[in-house]
Structures are given as structure tokens and as C-alpha cells.
Amino acid sequence: MRLVTVAHGTRSAAGNEVARTLTARAGRALGVEAVCSYVELSEPLFEDVVASSPPSETTMVVPLLLSTGFHVRQDLPRMARGAVGPVLLGRPLGPHHLLAEVQHARLVAAGAAPGARVVMVAAGSADPLATGDLTRAAELLARRWGAPVEVATLSALGRRPAEVVRPGDAVSPYLLSPGFFADRARRESLDAGAVCVADVIGPDPLVADLVVQRARALGAV
């Protein structure tokens, strides 16, 4: 039995380290071997990791992705079919109240005023199911924050930060790791008048707990 996580991958070393940290913490909690992999832009690639899986070993796969989308519905199942041994493919991390809890903490740390209007900025997807996930994630954050939360995306479906962010808003990046999208979310939000932009979700212990939950839901541990 082993755990394989799969993150998107980024050219940011700090961004890829987030996935490695979460994977190591989850593996220790589960008491299994844990391997971190990526869809693209970093190594090891998920496709290579599952292709080299031992025939007798079950691989639990937890996507370190925050929403449903092309990678979750198309790429990962296709790549998993190249495995020699049995593979159990889990759900993405979001939406989930533990992510909202971390986002809340990041907003507080960034100095967001209690009750301030918040814009949650996500990478975006062309998959309509991802839009539903983002709506639910914003609802969870609004419930925890106690004030309205609007959604903006940086690509594909949805409105851009320039269309959603108002002067004085606080911004919560719905992004797991630093990198290209995180830098863009900060820049575009500040340009639109945001008073503060929180940090990304990052390798928080609560996120590691969520990875463990997703692995256990597969029924193999």
C-alpha cells in the first residue's frame, strides 16, 4: 500500500515544496509510503509514477487539486490506466470546510478587517463542474468569514479580478501553492483596489489532515 499525491506542478520551487510537505505529513499519519507527483512542469510526473507501480501494491491517489476540472476528470484517469498494479483514484481536495478554515486564517494574518467583503480568486477552469465547486467553496468561506464572498477567476470560465474586486476588498487566493497564478492573483487584485491579499492555502496541517481523509475514503486504509 502506498499513497501517491498529484499536484499540478509549477516552475516555482516553493510551490512544488508545498506538495512535498503535504505528502510527507499525510504519509506519516497514514503509516504508508508516500510519493509526491505532478501533472506537469515538475518531476516526478504522475504518469511515470503510476506506470512504475509494483504489480502487487495498491496505490491510493489523492489529487492535490482544489476543484473538479479537466485534470481530475480526464488527465488523471487516463494516466492511471498506465499503472501495472491496482490504483484507487480519490477526489480533489475541494470544496471542503477545512480549506475554508485555512483561508480564514490567511485572511486574518493578512490584516483583513472583520466583516470585510472578500473576493476569492481561483485559477479557473473550462469545466462547468469546476464552477460549481468554486461556488460551494465561496459559500463555505463566507460562512466561516461571516460576510459575503464573491468569486473571480484568472482564466477560462468566470469573471476576472478586475471585474469583481472593489476598492477596499480583501482577497483570498483559492490556490494551494505560490507560483505563476498566485503572483498574478496578487498583482491583479491590488491593481483593482484590494486592501489586502492573503497568502495561498499552503502546506497547513489542516490540509494534510484533508489529504488523509481523502485517502481513507478510498477504503484501503
PLY file of the C-alpha trace (Angstrom):
ply
format ascii 1.0
element vertex 221
property float x
property float y
property float z
element edge 220
property int vertex1
property int vertex2
end_header
0.00 0.00 0.00
1.27 3.44 -0.86
-0.04 6.96 -1.15
0.62 8.95 -4.31
-0.40 12.59 -4.37
-0.57 14.52 -7.60
-0.30 18.30 -7.77
-0.47 20.42 -10.89
3.20 21.34 -10.83
4.84 24.72 -11.16
8.17 26.24 -12.09
8.26 27.69 -8.58
10.45 25.61 -6.25
8.48 26.90 -3.26
5.25 25.88 -4.97
6.38 22.32 -5.52
7.64 22.10 -1.94
4.08 22.65 -0.69
3.00 19.40 -2.35
6.01 17.52 -0.99
5.38 18.74 2.56
1.70 17.79 2.49
2.52 14.37 1.07
5.12 13.62 3.73
2.77 14.65 6.55
-0.10 12.59 5.17
2.12 9.55 4.66
3.31 9.69 8.26
-0.26 10.00 9.54
-1.38 7.02 7.45
1.72 4.95 8.16
2.36 4.22 4.48
4.95 5.05 1.86
4.09 8.40 0.30
5.17 9.70 -3.11
4.54 13.20 -4.41
4.00 13.62 -8.16
2.88 16.29 -10.62
0.71 16.57 -13.72
3.29 18.72 -15.50
6.14 21.23 -15.10
7.89 19.28 -12.34
9.15 15.80 -11.62
8.32 13.07 -10.93
5.37 13.13 -13.29
2.25 11.30 -12.12
2.13 9.30 -15.34
5.64 7.94 -14.68
5.00 7.20 -11.01
1.89 5.09 -11.61
3.47 3.36 -14.60
6.28 2.16 -12.35
3.99 0.93 -9.55
4.69 -2.62 -8.32
2.10 -5.09 -9.65
1.26 -6.36 -6.18
0.92 -2.97 -4.49
-2.26 -0.89 -4.27
-1.74 2.80 -4.99
-4.04 5.34 -3.37
-4.06 8.54 -5.44
-5.11 11.85 -3.87
-5.16 14.85 -6.22
-3.76 17.97 -4.57
-6.20 19.97 -6.66
-8.91 22.23 -5.28
-11.71 21.64 -7.78
-13.06 19.29 -10.38
-11.75 20.04 -13.84
-10.01 18.65 -16.90
-7.09 17.20 -14.94
-9.35 15.40 -12.46
-11.90 14.12 -14.97
-9.67 13.43 -17.98
-5.90 13.53 -17.40
-5.59 11.60 -14.16
-7.90 8.69 -15.10
-6.11 8.38 -18.44
-2.68 8.36 -16.80
-3.81 5.93 -14.09
-4.72 3.39 -16.76
-0.99 3.01 -17.40
-0.42 1.51 -13.95
0.63 -2.10 -13.59
-0.82 -2.55 -10.10
-4.26 -1.56 -8.77
-4.93 2.17 -8.47
-7.61 3.88 -6.39
-8.21 7.43 -7.60
-9.57 9.82 -5.00
-11.45 13.11 -5.09
-9.83 16.55 -5.32
-9.34 18.38 -2.04
-12.04 20.99 -2.52
-14.50 22.23 -1.79
-14.16 21.48 1.93
-14.65 23.31 5.21
-11.04 22.63 6.24
-9.84 24.67 3.25
-12.20 27.47 4.28
-10.74 27.33 7.77
-7.23 27.81 6.40
-8.39 30.61 4.09
-9.97 32.34 7.08
-6.68 32.14 8.98
-4.77 33.53 6.00
-7.19 36.49 5.72
-6.77 37.29 9.40
-2.98 37.07 9.10
-3.09 39.44 6.10
-4.94 42.04 8.17
-8.38 41.76 6.57
-10.93 43.67 8.62
-13.66 41.55 10.23
-16.76 41.65 8.06
-14.89 42.99 5.02
-16.14 41.96 1.61
-13.93 39.15 0.31
-13.17 38.08 -3.24
-11.95 34.51 -3.64
-9.62 34.34 -6.65
-9.15 30.92 -8.28
-7.11 29.77 -11.27
-10.24 28.92 -13.26
-11.33 26.04 -15.46
-13.27 25.47 -18.67
-15.21 22.67 -16.94
-18.64 23.87 -15.72
-18.41 21.41 -12.82
-15.44 23.39 -11.54
-17.62 26.50 -11.44
-20.00 24.68 -9.13
-17.11 23.68 -6.89
-15.90 27.27 -6.70
-19.38 28.48 -5.79
-19.52 25.94 -2.97
-16.02 26.87 -1.78
-17.04 30.53 -1.65
-20.15 29.60 0.36
-18.02 27.71 2.88
-15.62 30.62 3.21
-18.48 33.11 3.57
-19.96 31.03 6.36
-16.63 30.94 8.19
-15.78 34.59 7.49
-19.23 35.88 8.33
-19.52 38.17 5.32
-20.18 37.91 1.56
-17.58 36.23 -0.63
-17.52 36.71 -4.40
-15.60 34.57 -6.90
-13.13 35.69 -9.56
-11.03 33.50 -11.84
-7.78 34.11 -13.66
-8.59 32.03 -16.74
-11.37 30.18 -18.60
-14.89 30.48 -17.15
-15.82 33.26 -14.75
-15.15 36.94 -14.16
-11.65 38.33 -13.74
-10.40 40.13 -10.62
-10.64 43.49 -12.41
-14.38 42.85 -12.82
-15.07 41.69 -9.28
-12.61 43.31 -6.86
-13.68 46.68 -5.48
-11.51 49.21 -3.65
-11.22 48.12 -0.03
-11.93 44.43 -0.63
-9.88 41.66 0.88
-8.76 38.88 -1.46
-8.40 35.20 -0.64
-6.47 33.25 -3.29
-8.08 29.84 -3.74
-4.69 28.43 -4.66
-2.69 25.75 -2.93
0.81 26.95 -3.77
2.85 30.01 -4.67
3.76 30.41 -8.33
2.51 32.00 -11.52
-1.19 32.13 -10.62
-0.54 33.32 -7.07
1.65 36.15 -8.34
-0.96 37.10 -10.91
-3.79 36.97 -8.38
-1.93 39.36 -6.08
-0.98 41.77 -8.85
-4.42 41.96 -10.48
-6.22 42.21 -7.16
-4.06 45.05 -5.90
-4.40 46.82 -9.23
-8.18 46.60 -8.82
-8.02 48.22 -5.39
-7.85 45.34 -2.92
-6.73 46.50 0.51
-5.02 43.19 1.22
-4.32 39.87 -0.49
-3.99 36.84 1.75
-1.36 34.16 1.30
-2.10 30.95 -0.58
-3.51 27.98 1.32
-0.11 26.31 1.56
1.08 23.23 3.48
-1.14 23.81 6.50
-1.61 20.84 8.89
-5.36 21.04 8.26
-4.74 20.47 4.56
-2.58 17.46 5.41
-5.49 16.19 7.53
-7.74 16.60 4.49
-5.34 14.57 2.35
-5.54 11.82 4.97
-9.34 11.98 4.88
-9.39 11.70 1.09
-7.04 8.68 1.25
-9.08 6.92 3.92
-12.25 7.49 1.94
-10.83 5.17 -0.70
-11.31 2.33 1.76
-7.82 0.84 1.54
-6.52 2.09 4.94
0 1
1 2
2 3
3 4
4 5
5 6
6 7
7 8
8 9
9 10
10 11
11 12
12 13
13 14
14 15
15 16
16 17
17 18
18 19
19 20
20 21
21 22
22 23
23 24
24 25
25 26
26 27
27 28
28 29
29 30
30 31
31 32
32 33
33 34
34 35
35 36
36 37
37 38
38 39
39 40
40 41
41 42
42 43
43 44
44 45
45 46
46 47
47 48
48 49
49 50
50 51
51 52
52 53
53 54
54 55
55 56
56 57
57 58
58 59
59 60
60 61
61 62
62 63
63 64
64 65
65 66
66 67
67 68
68 69
69 70
70 71
71 72
72 73
73 74
74 75
75 76
76 77
77 78
78 79
79 80
80 81
81 82
82 83
83 84
84 85
85 86
86 87
87 88
88 89
89 90
90 91
91 92
92 93
93 94
94 95
95 96
96 97
97 98
98 99
99 100
100 101
101 102
102 103
103 104
104 105
105 106
106 107
107 108
108 109
109 110
110 111
111 112
112 113
113 114
114 115
115 116
116 117
117 118
118 119
119 120
120 121
121 122
122 123
123 124
124 125
125 126
126 127
127 128
128 129
129 130
130 131
131 132
132 133
133 134
134 135
135 136
136 137
137 138
138 139
139 140
140 141
141 142
142 143
143 144
144 145
145 146
146 147
147 148
148 149
149 150
150 151
151 152
152 153
153 154
154 155
155 156
156 157
157 158
158 159
159 160
160 161
161 162
162 163
163 164
164 165
165 166
166 167
167 168
168 169
169 170
170 171
171 172
172 173
173 174
174 175
175 176
176 177
177 178
178 179
179 180
180 181
181 182
182 183
183 184
184 185
185 186
186 187
187 188
188 189
189 190
190 191
191 192
192 193
193 194
194 195
195 196
196 197
197 198
198 199
199 200
200 201
201 202
202 203
203 204
204 205
205 206
206 207
207 208
208 209
209 210
210 211
211 212
212 213
213 214
214 215
215 216
216 217
217 218
218 219
219 220
